[in-house]
Amino acid sequence: MKTQNYIFGGTIVLLLAYTTLRACLLSMTHDESSTYLNGIDQNLWLCFSSSECWGTANLHWLNTFLMQITVKLFGASEFAVRLPNVLAHLVYLLASCLLLRDMGKPFFVTFCAFLILNINPYLLEFFALARGYGMACGWMMMSLYFLWKYIQTEKTGHLLGAFSGASLAVLSSFIYLNYIVALLGVVYLLLLFPRLFDFNKKGKNRWLHAAFPLPFLAVLALLLIRPIQYLRTAGQFEYGAASLYQTLEILMRDYLQKKAYFGDWTLNIFVFVAIFLLLFAMGWAAVQLVRRQVDKRFGFMLAVLLILVGIVLMQKVQFHLLDANYLRQRTALIFVPLGLLPVVLCFLLWEYKWSKQVIIEIAIFGLIHFFLLANFKNCHEWWFEAHTKRMALHVEEQAADKTVKLGVHWIYHPTTAFYWKTGRLTAIEDLRYEREVRTDTLYDYYFVRLEDTARLHSAYVLDKRFGSNQWLYKK
Protein backbone atom coordinates (compact mmCIF):
# COMPACT_ATOMS: atom_id res chain seq x y z
CA MET A 1 0.00 0.00 0.00
CA LYS A 2 2.84 2.42 0.78
CA THR A 3 4.35 1.80 -2.64
CA GLN A 4 1.01 2.55 -4.28
CA ASN A 5 0.69 5.76 -2.28
CA TYR A 6 4.18 6.80 -3.36
CA ILE A 7 3.36 6.17 -7.03
CA PHE A 8 0.11 8.11 -6.93
CA GLY A 9 1.69 10.87 -4.84
CA GLY A 10 4.74 11.07 -7.10
CA THR A 11 2.55 11.30 -10.21
CA ILE A 12 0.48 14.05 -8.63
CA VAL A 13 3.67 15.97 -7.77
CA LEU A 14 5.03 15.58 -11.31
CA LEU A 15 1.81 16.74 -12.99
CA LEU A 16 1.51 19.64 -10.57
CA ALA A 17 5.15 20.54 -11.23
CA TYR A 18 4.43 20.55 -14.96
CA THR A 19 1.58 23.06 -14.67
CA THR A 20 3.53 25.10 -12.10
CA LEU A 21 6.51 25.45 -14.44
CA ARG A 22 4.21 26.42 -17.31
CA ALA A 23 2.55 28.99 -15.06
CA CYS A 24 5.99 30.47 -14.35
CA LEU A 25 7.47 30.34 -17.87
CA LEU A 26 4.69 30.95 -20.41
CA SER A 27 4.14 34.45 -21.71
CA MET A 28 0.95 36.01 -20.43
CA THR A 29 -1.92 35.70 -22.90
CA HIS A 30 -4.42 38.17 -24.30
CA ASP A 31 -7.36 37.14 -22.08
CA GLU A 32 -5.30 36.74 -18.93
CA SER A 33 -3.72 40.15 -19.37
CA SER A 34 -7.09 41.76 -20.03
CA THR A 35 -8.40 40.21 -16.82
CA TYR A 36 -5.45 41.57 -14.86
CA LEU A 37 -5.57 45.07 -16.36
CA ASN A 38 -9.32 45.43 -15.91
CA GLY A 39 -9.84 43.51 -12.70
CA ILE A 40 -6.83 43.73 -10.41
CA ASP A 41 -8.09 46.83 -8.60
CA GLN A 42 -11.79 46.34 -9.23
CA ASN A 43 -14.35 45.90 -6.43
CA LEU A 44 -15.65 42.56 -7.66
CA TRP A 45 -18.59 42.48 -5.26
CA LEU A 46 -20.12 45.37 -7.19
CA CYS A 47 -20.08 43.22 -10.33
CA PHE A 48 -23.13 41.32 -9.12
CA SER A 49 -25.22 44.47 -9.47
CA SER A 50 -23.37 46.61 -12.03
CA SER A 51 -23.19 46.19 -15.80
CA GLU A 52 -19.75 47.85 -15.96
CA CYS A 53 -18.00 44.51 -15.34
CA TRP A 54 -19.80 42.64 -18.09
CA GLY A 55 -19.08 44.33 -21.40
CA THR A 56 -17.52 41.00 -22.36
CA ALA A 57 -17.41 37.52 -20.82
CA ASN A 58 -13.71 37.97 -19.99
CA LEU A 59 -14.36 38.26 -16.25
CA HIS A 60 -14.35 34.88 -14.54
CA TRP A 61 -15.35 36.07 -11.11
CA LEU A 62 -13.70 33.58 -8.74
CA ASN A 63 -10.51 33.48 -10.81
CA THR A 64 -10.18 37.26 -10.65
CA PHE A 65 -11.10 37.39 -6.95
CA LEU A 66 -8.41 34.84 -6.02
CA MET A 67 -5.94 36.49 -8.40
CA GLN A 68 -6.31 39.76 -6.49
CA ILE A 69 -5.37 37.92 -3.28
CA THR A 70 -2.33 36.07 -4.69
CA VAL A 71 -0.99 39.21 -6.39
CA LYS A 72 -1.22 41.12 -3.11
CA LEU A 73 0.63 38.32 -1.36
CA PHE A 74 3.34 37.55 -3.94
CA GLY A 75 3.47 40.48 -6.36
CA ALA A 76 2.42 40.76 -10.00
CA SER A 77 4.34 37.88 -11.57
CA GLU A 78 3.01 35.34 -14.04
CA PHE A 79 3.08 32.70 -11.31
CA ALA A 80 1.18 34.82 -8.79
CA VAL A 81 -1.50 35.68 -11.33
CA ARG A 82 -1.92 32.00 -12.25
CA LEU A 83 -1.46 30.49 -8.78
CA PRO A 84 -5.21 30.02 -8.09
CA ASN A 85 -5.48 27.77 -11.13
CA VAL A 86 -2.38 25.79 -10.14
CA LEU A 87 -4.04 25.15 -6.77
CA ALA A 88 -7.25 24.18 -8.57
CA HIS A 89 -5.17 21.61 -10.45
CA LEU A 90 -4.16 20.12 -7.10
CA VAL A 91 -7.86 19.89 -6.20
CA TYR A 92 -8.58 18.10 -9.48
CA LEU A 93 -5.68 15.67 -9.02
CA LEU A 94 -6.56 14.79 -5.43
CA ALA A 95 -10.30 14.44 -6.07
CA SER A 96 -9.84 12.21 -9.11
CA CYS A 97 -7.28 10.09 -7.25
CA LEU A 98 -9.50 9.62 -4.21
CA LEU A 99 -12.55 8.87 -6.32
CA LEU A 100 -10.87 6.16 -8.41
CA ARG A 101 -9.00 4.55 -5.52
CA ASP A 102 -12.25 4.35 -3.58
CA MET A 103 -13.56 1.91 -6.19
CA GLY A 104 -11.32 -0.77 -4.71
CA LYS A 105 -10.01 -2.14 -8.00
CA PRO A 106 -6.48 -3.47 -8.69
CA PHE A 107 -3.75 -0.87 -8.43
CA PHE A 108 -2.41 -0.92 -11.97
CA VAL A 109 -5.74 -0.44 -13.78
CA THR A 110 -6.77 2.17 -11.21
CA PHE A 111 -3.53 4.04 -11.87
CA CYS A 112 -4.13 3.84 -15.63
CA ALA A 113 -7.66 5.20 -15.11
CA PHE A 114 -6.14 8.05 -13.09
CA LEU A 115 -3.73 8.83 -15.92
CA ILE A 116 -6.57 8.94 -18.46
CA LEU A 117 -8.37 11.57 -16.39
CA ASN A 118 -5.23 13.62 -15.78
CA ILE A 119 -2.97 13.68 -18.85
CA ASN A 120 -5.23 15.40 -21.35
CA PRO A 121 -2.84 18.10 -22.66
CA TYR A 122 -5.65 20.49 -23.60
CA LEU A 123 -7.19 20.31 -20.12
CA LEU A 124 -3.80 20.66 -18.42
CA GLU A 125 -3.20 23.84 -20.41
CA PHE A 126 -5.87 25.68 -18.41
CA PHE A 127 -4.49 24.78 -14.99
CA ALA A 128 -1.49 26.98 -15.86
CA LEU A 129 -3.48 29.98 -17.10
CA ALA A 130 -5.37 32.66 -15.20
CA ARG A 131 -8.81 31.78 -16.56
CA GLY A 132 -11.83 30.17 -14.96
CA TYR A 133 -12.06 27.07 -17.16
CA GLY A 134 -9.46 24.85 -15.50
CA MET A 135 -10.45 26.12 -12.08
CA ALA A 136 -14.07 25.14 -12.73
CA CYS A 137 -13.01 21.63 -13.76
CA GLY A 138 -11.11 21.29 -10.49
CA TRP A 139 -14.13 22.26 -8.42
CA MET A 140 -16.39 20.01 -10.50
CA MET A 141 -14.15 16.99 -9.91
CA MET A 142 -14.27 17.77 -6.20
CA SER A 143 -18.06 17.89 -6.46
CA LEU A 144 -18.16 14.52 -8.26
CA TYR A 145 -15.99 12.94 -5.59
CA PHE A 146 -18.33 14.13 -2.84
CA LEU A 147 -21.34 13.00 -4.86
CA TRP A 148 -19.81 9.51 -4.91
CA LYS A 149 -19.18 9.66 -1.15
CA TYR A 150 -22.74 10.83 -0.59
CA ILE A 151 -24.14 7.88 -2.53
CA GLN A 152 -21.85 5.60 -0.57
CA THR A 153 -22.44 6.99 2.93
CA GLU A 154 -25.60 9.15 2.64
CA LYS A 155 -24.00 11.74 4.93
CA THR A 156 -25.08 15.38 4.84
CA GLY A 157 -21.48 16.58 4.89
CA HIS A 158 -20.77 14.88 1.58
CA LEU A 159 -23.85 16.47 0.04
CA LEU A 160 -22.51 19.80 1.27
CA GLY A 161 -19.20 19.05 -0.43
CA ALA A 162 -20.90 18.16 -3.71
CA PHE A 163 -22.86 21.40 -3.93
CA SER A 164 -20.03 23.55 -2.54
CA GLY A 165 -17.78 22.29 -5.33
CA ALA A 166 -20.50 22.85 -7.92
CA SER A 167 -21.14 26.40 -6.66
CA LEU A 168 -17.44 27.28 -6.80
CA ALA A 169 -17.35 25.90 -10.34
CA VAL A 170 -20.23 28.20 -11.32
CA LEU A 171 -18.46 31.23 -9.83
CA SER A 172 -15.39 30.23 -11.83
CA SER A 173 -17.33 29.97 -15.10
CA PHE A 174 -21.06 30.55 -15.59
CA ILE A 175 -21.12 27.62 -18.03
CA TYR A 176 -21.18 25.33 -14.99
CA LEU A 177 -24.69 26.43 -14.14
CA ASN A 178 -25.50 23.50 -16.41
CA TYR A 179 -23.61 21.20 -14.07
CA ILE A 180 -25.15 22.33 -10.78
CA VAL A 181 -28.70 22.05 -12.14
CA ALA A 182 -27.92 18.59 -13.53
CA LEU A 183 -26.37 17.65 -10.17
CA LEU A 184 -29.58 18.73 -8.46
CA GLY A 185 -31.54 16.49 -10.84
CA VAL A 186 -29.31 13.50 -10.05
CA VAL A 187 -29.64 13.99 -6.29
CA TYR A 188 -33.42 14.25 -6.59
CA LEU A 189 -33.52 11.05 -8.64
CA LEU A 190 -31.54 9.32 -5.91
CA LEU A 191 -33.94 10.58 -3.26
CA LEU A 192 -37.15 9.91 -5.19
CA PHE A 193 -36.17 6.42 -6.40
CA PRO A 194 -33.81 5.10 -3.70
CA ARG A 195 -34.36 1.42 -4.47
CA LEU A 196 -33.50 1.90 -8.11
CA PHE A 197 -30.07 3.20 -7.12
CA ASP A 198 -29.57 1.04 -4.03
CA PHE A 199 -29.98 4.17 -1.95
CA ASN A 200 -31.46 3.95 1.56
CA LYS A 201 -32.40 7.51 2.53
CA LYS A 202 -35.93 7.50 3.97
CA GLY A 203 -38.50 9.62 5.81
CA LYS A 204 -37.71 13.06 7.16
CA ASN A 205 -34.01 12.81 6.35
CA ARG A 206 -34.84 12.31 2.70
CA TRP A 207 -36.90 15.51 2.56
CA LEU A 208 -34.23 17.34 4.52
CA HIS A 209 -31.64 16.27 1.98
CA ALA A 210 -33.96 17.25 -0.85
CA ALA A 211 -34.18 20.79 0.57
CA PHE A 212 -30.46 21.02 1.34
CA PRO A 213 -29.28 22.10 -2.16
CA LEU A 214 -31.92 24.82 -2.55
CA PRO A 215 -30.03 27.55 -0.61
CA PHE A 216 -27.04 27.05 -2.93
CA LEU A 217 -29.24 27.59 -5.97
CA ALA A 218 -31.02 30.55 -4.37
CA VAL A 219 -27.76 32.35 -3.56
CA LEU A 220 -26.36 31.71 -7.04
CA ALA A 221 -29.59 32.93 -8.63
CA LEU A 222 -29.48 36.17 -6.61
CA LEU A 223 -25.83 36.74 -7.45
CA LEU A 224 -25.90 35.86 -11.13
CA ILE A 225 -29.25 36.90 -12.54
CA ARG A 226 -28.05 40.39 -13.40
CA PRO A 227 -24.60 39.43 -14.76
CA ILE A 228 -26.22 36.84 -17.04
CA GLN A 229 -28.72 39.43 -18.27
CA TYR A 230 -25.90 41.89 -18.95
CA LEU A 231 -23.90 39.29 -20.88
CA ARG A 232 -26.90 38.21 -22.91
CA THR A 233 -27.69 41.83 -23.80
CA ALA A 234 -24.06 42.29 -24.89
CA GLY A 235 -24.40 39.28 -27.22
CA GLN A 236 -21.78 37.25 -25.37
CA PHE A 237 -23.80 34.03 -25.66
CA GLU A 238 -23.95 34.15 -29.44
CA TYR A 239 -20.52 32.60 -29.96
CA GLY A 240 -20.12 28.86 -30.21
CA ALA A 241 -20.69 25.73 -32.22
CA ALA A 242 -23.72 25.07 -34.39
CA SER A 243 -24.37 21.54 -33.07
CA LEU A 244 -23.36 19.11 -30.35
CA TYR A 245 -21.47 17.05 -32.89
CA GLN A 246 -19.45 20.12 -33.85
CA THR A 247 -18.74 20.71 -30.15
CA LEU A 248 -17.20 17.23 -29.90
CA GLU A 249 -15.33 17.62 -33.19
CA ILE A 250 -13.75 20.92 -32.13
CA LEU A 251 -12.89 19.56 -28.69
CA MET A 252 -11.21 16.53 -30.26
CA ARG A 253 -9.30 18.78 -32.68
CA ASP A 254 -8.02 20.79 -29.72
CA TYR A 255 -6.97 17.57 -27.99
CA LEU A 256 -5.07 16.31 -31.04
CA GLN A 257 -3.43 19.68 -31.80
CA LYS A 258 -2.48 18.79 -35.40
CA LYS A 259 -1.20 15.30 -34.55
CA ALA A 260 -2.32 13.24 -37.56
CA TYR A 261 -1.88 9.68 -36.33
CA PHE A 262 -4.09 8.30 -39.12
CA GLY A 263 -3.52 10.93 -41.77
CA ASP A 264 -6.55 12.84 -43.00
CA TRP A 265 -8.86 10.41 -41.19
CA THR A 266 -7.42 11.11 -37.73
CA LEU A 267 -10.08 13.53 -36.52
CA ASN A 268 -12.99 11.45 -37.79
CA ILE A 269 -11.60 8.28 -36.23
CA PHE A 270 -11.10 9.91 -32.83
CA VAL A 271 -14.58 11.45 -32.86
CA PHE A 272 -16.12 8.09 -33.80
CA VAL A 273 -14.20 6.27 -31.05
CA ALA A 274 -15.23 8.88 -28.47
CA ILE A 275 -18.92 8.56 -29.39
CA PHE A 276 -18.71 4.77 -29.42
CA LEU A 277 -17.04 4.58 -26.00
CA LEU A 278 -19.55 6.94 -24.42
CA LEU A 279 -22.56 5.11 -25.87
CA PHE A 280 -21.03 1.79 -24.83
CA ALA A 281 -20.60 3.06 -21.27
CA MET A 282 -24.20 4.28 -21.16
CA GLY A 283 -25.47 0.95 -22.46
CA TRP A 284 -23.38 -0.93 -19.91
CA ALA A 285 -24.76 1.18 -17.07
CA ALA A 286 -28.33 0.58 -18.25
CA VAL A 287 -27.76 -3.20 -18.31
CA GLN A 288 -26.37 -3.12 -14.77
CA LEU A 289 -29.42 -1.18 -13.64
CA VAL A 290 -31.84 -3.67 -15.22
CA ARG A 291 -30.01 -6.54 -13.54
CA ARG A 292 -30.44 -4.74 -10.20
CA GLN A 293 -26.81 -4.96 -9.14
CA VAL A 294 -26.35 -4.56 -5.38
CA ASP A 295 -23.08 -2.62 -5.61
CA LYS A 296 -23.74 1.10 -5.17
CA ARG A 297 -20.96 1.86 -7.61
CA PHE A 298 -23.32 1.05 -10.45
CA GLY A 299 -25.78 3.61 -9.12
CA PHE A 300 -23.03 6.17 -9.11
CA MET A 301 -22.10 5.24 -12.64
CA LEU A 302 -25.61 5.89 -13.83
CA ALA A 303 -25.75 9.13 -11.84
CA VAL A 304 -22.67 10.47 -13.63
CA LEU A 305 -24.18 9.55 -17.00
CA LEU A 306 -27.39 11.32 -16.10
CA ILE A 307 -25.36 14.43 -15.30
CA LEU A 308 -23.82 14.26 -18.73
CA VAL A 309 -27.16 13.76 -20.44
CA GLY A 310 -28.61 16.61 -18.41
CA ILE A 311 -25.90 18.98 -19.59
CA VAL A 312 -26.50 17.96 -23.19
CA LEU A 313 -30.25 18.56 -22.88
CA MET A 314 -29.79 21.91 -21.18
CA GLN A 315 -27.43 23.01 -23.90
CA LYS A 316 -30.28 22.43 -26.31
CA VAL A 317 -32.60 24.51 -24.12
CA GLN A 318 -30.01 27.28 -23.99
CA PHE A 319 -29.71 27.18 -27.76
CA HIS A 320 -33.41 27.88 -28.26
CA LEU A 321 -34.30 30.04 -25.26
CA LEU A 322 -31.20 32.07 -24.35
CA ASP A 323 -29.71 32.69 -27.79
CA ALA A 324 -26.72 30.66 -26.61
CA ASN A 325 -24.90 28.48 -29.10
CA TYR A 326 -23.40 25.12 -28.20
CA LEU A 327 -20.11 25.07 -26.33
CA ARG A 328 -16.82 25.03 -28.17
CA GLN A 329 -13.08 25.06 -27.48
CA ARG A 330 -12.29 26.18 -23.91
CA THR A 331 -15.95 26.62 -22.99
CA ALA A 332 -16.48 22.91 -23.78
CA LEU A 333 -13.86 21.74 -21.26
CA ILE A 334 -16.75 20.73 -19.00
CA PHE A 335 -17.19 17.70 -21.25
CA VAL A 336 -13.63 16.42 -20.74
CA PRO A 337 -13.99 15.06 -17.17
CA LEU A 338 -17.71 14.38 -17.63
CA GLY A 339 -17.04 12.45 -20.83
CA LEU A 340 -13.97 10.57 -19.61
CA LEU A 341 -15.24 9.60 -16.16
CA PRO A 342 -18.20 7.39 -17.23
CA VAL A 343 -16.02 5.60 -19.79
CA VAL A 344 -13.20 5.06 -17.30
CA LEU A 345 -15.58 3.75 -14.63
CA CYS A 346 -17.30 1.46 -17.11
CA PHE A 347 -14.13 -0.42 -18.00
CA LEU A 348 -12.71 -0.16 -14.48
CA LEU A 349 -15.75 -1.73 -12.82
CA TRP A 350 -16.55 -4.32 -15.46
CA GLU A 351 -15.22 -7.70 -14.36
CA TYR A 352 -13.59 -8.81 -17.61
CA LYS A 353 -9.88 -8.95 -18.39
CA TRP A 354 -10.28 -7.29 -21.77
CA SER A 355 -12.03 -4.31 -20.16
CA LYS A 356 -8.95 -3.70 -18.05
CA GLN A 357 -6.83 -4.04 -21.19
CA VAL A 358 -8.84 -1.21 -22.79
CA ILE A 359 -7.97 1.11 -19.89
CA ILE A 360 -4.30 0.19 -20.09
CA GLU A 361 -4.12 0.80 -23.84
CA ILE A 362 -5.94 4.13 -23.63
CA ALA A 363 -3.59 5.22 -20.84
CA ILE A 364 -0.49 4.22 -22.84
CA PHE A 365 -1.69 6.19 -25.86
CA GLY A 366 -2.57 9.13 -23.62
CA LEU A 367 0.92 9.17 -22.15
CA ILE A 368 2.55 9.10 -25.58
CA HIS A 369 0.28 11.90 -26.81
CA PHE A 370 0.98 13.95 -23.69
CA PHE A 371 4.76 13.66 -24.05
CA LEU A 372 4.56 14.62 -27.73
CA LEU A 373 2.73 17.85 -26.88
CA ALA A 374 4.27 18.75 -23.51
CA ASN A 375 6.22 22.01 -23.60
CA PHE A 376 7.08 25.11 -21.59
CA LYS A 377 6.92 27.62 -24.45
CA ASN A 378 3.35 28.06 -25.63
CA CYS A 379 -0.28 27.10 -25.20
CA HIS A 380 -2.59 25.86 -27.93
CA GLU A 381 -5.50 28.21 -27.27
CA TRP A 382 -3.49 31.44 -27.37
CA TRP A 383 -0.67 30.23 -29.61
CA PHE A 384 -0.08 33.72 -31.00
CA GLU A 385 1.15 34.98 -27.60
CA ALA A 386 4.06 32.55 -27.36
CA HIS A 387 6.65 35.27 -28.05
CA THR A 388 5.02 38.47 -26.77
CA LYS A 389 6.93 38.48 -23.47
CA ARG A 390 10.22 37.72 -25.21
CA MET A 391 9.59 40.52 -27.73
CA ALA A 392 8.85 43.08 -25.01
CA LEU A 393 11.95 42.16 -23.00
CA HIS A 394 14.05 42.28 -26.20
CA VAL A 395 12.91 45.85 -26.89
CA GLU A 396 13.65 46.76 -23.25
CA GLU A 397 17.16 45.37 -23.59
CA GLN A 398 17.76 47.10 -26.92
CA ALA A 399 16.64 50.46 -25.56
CA ALA A 400 19.33 50.37 -22.84
CA ASP A 401 19.16 53.74 -21.03
CA LYS A 402 16.92 55.43 -23.62
CA THR A 403 13.15 55.61 -23.80
CA VAL A 404 11.51 54.27 -26.94
CA LYS A 405 8.06 54.17 -28.44
CA LEU A 406 6.73 50.67 -29.02
CA GLY A 407 3.73 49.96 -31.20
CA VAL A 408 2.04 46.57 -31.23
CA HIS A 409 -0.77 45.01 -33.20
CA TRP A 410 -3.92 45.29 -31.06
CA ILE A 411 -4.04 41.56 -30.35
CA TYR A 412 -0.69 41.81 -28.51
CA HIS A 413 -1.56 45.01 -26.67
CA PRO A 414 -3.03 43.59 -23.40
CA THR A 415 -0.06 41.27 -22.80
CA THR A 416 2.52 43.96 -23.62
CA ALA A 417 0.59 46.35 -21.36
CA PHE A 418 0.68 43.77 -18.55
CA TYR A 419 4.50 43.73 -18.60
CA TRP A 420 4.60 47.50 -18.91
CA LYS A 421 2.12 48.11 -16.06
CA THR A 422 3.91 45.68 -13.76
CA GLY A 423 7.24 47.50 -14.15
CA ARG A 424 9.08 45.10 -16.44
CA LEU A 425 9.35 47.59 -19.32
CA THR A 426 10.77 50.81 -17.89
CA ALA A 427 12.29 52.03 -21.16
CA ILE A 428 9.03 51.93 -23.10
CA GLU A 429 6.79 54.97 -23.24
CA ASP A 430 3.03 54.83 -22.83
CA LEU A 431 1.51 52.08 -24.94
CA ARG A 432 -1.29 53.00 -27.31
CA TYR A 433 -4.17 50.72 -28.19
CA GLU A 434 -4.89 51.07 -31.91
CA ARG A 435 -7.15 48.77 -33.86
CA GLU A 436 -5.46 49.45 -37.19
CA VAL A 437 -1.75 49.22 -38.03
CA ARG A 438 -0.29 52.68 -38.54
CA THR A 439 1.30 53.67 -41.84
CA ASP A 440 3.46 56.52 -40.45
CA THR A 441 6.68 56.43 -38.43
CA LEU A 442 5.40 57.29 -34.95
CA TYR A 443 6.95 54.27 -33.23
CA ASP A 444 10.60 53.34 -32.81
CA TYR A 445 9.66 49.65 -32.76
CA TYR A 446 6.59 47.99 -34.22
CA PHE A 447 5.47 44.43 -33.43
CA VAL A 448 3.04 43.12 -36.03
CA ARG A 449 1.79 39.97 -37.70
CA LEU A 450 3.36 38.83 -40.94
CA GLU A 451 0.25 39.76 -42.95
CA ASP A 452 0.46 43.37 -41.70
CA THR A 453 4.07 44.03 -42.68
CA ALA A 454 3.13 45.33 -46.14
CA ARG A 455 1.28 48.25 -44.52
CA LEU A 456 4.30 49.52 -42.59
CA HIS A 457 6.18 52.65 -43.66
CA SER A 458 9.31 52.02 -45.72
CA ALA A 459 11.42 53.55 -42.94
CA TYR A 460 10.99 50.35 -40.89
CA VAL A 461 13.45 47.47 -41.23
CA LEU A 462 13.17 44.00 -39.76
CA ASP A 463 14.78 43.76 -36.33
CA LYS A 464 13.83 40.24 -35.23
CA ARG A 465 11.44 37.44 -36.11
CA PHE A 466 9.51 35.70 -33.36
CA GLY A 467 8.10 32.43 -34.57
CA SER A 468 6.59 32.24 -38.04
CA ASN A 469 4.02 35.03 -37.79
CA GLN A 470 5.26 37.70 -35.37
CA TRP A 471 7.79 40.21 -36.67
CA LEU A 472 9.44 43.11 -34.84
CA TYR A 473 10.44 46.12 -36.95
CA LYS A 474 12.74 48.98 -36.03
CA LYS A 475 12.75 52.51 -37.43
Salt bridges, closest charged atoms under 4 A:
ASP31 OD2 - ARG330 NH2 3.50
GLU32 OE2 - ARG82 NE 2.75
GLU78 OE2 - LYS389 NZ 2.99
GLU78 OE1 - ARG424 NH1 3.77
ASP102 OD2 - LYS149 NZ 3.18
GLU154 OE2 - LYS296 NZ 4.00
ASP254 OD1 - HIS380 NE2 2.96
ASP295 OD2 - ARG297 NH1 2.79
ASP323 OD2 - ARG232 NH2 3.40
GLU351 OE2 - LYS105 NZ 2.35
GLU381 OE2 - ARG330 NH1 2.56
GLU434 OE2 - ARG438 NH1 2.62
GLU436 OE1 - ARG455 NH1 3.33
ASP440 OD2 - ARG438 NH2 2.52
ASP444 OD1 - LYS475 NZ 3.87
GLU451 OE2 - ARG449 NH1 3.39
ASP452 OD2 - HIS409 NE2 3.49
ASP452 OD2 - ARG449 NE 3.00
ASP463 OD2 - HIS394 NE2 2.80
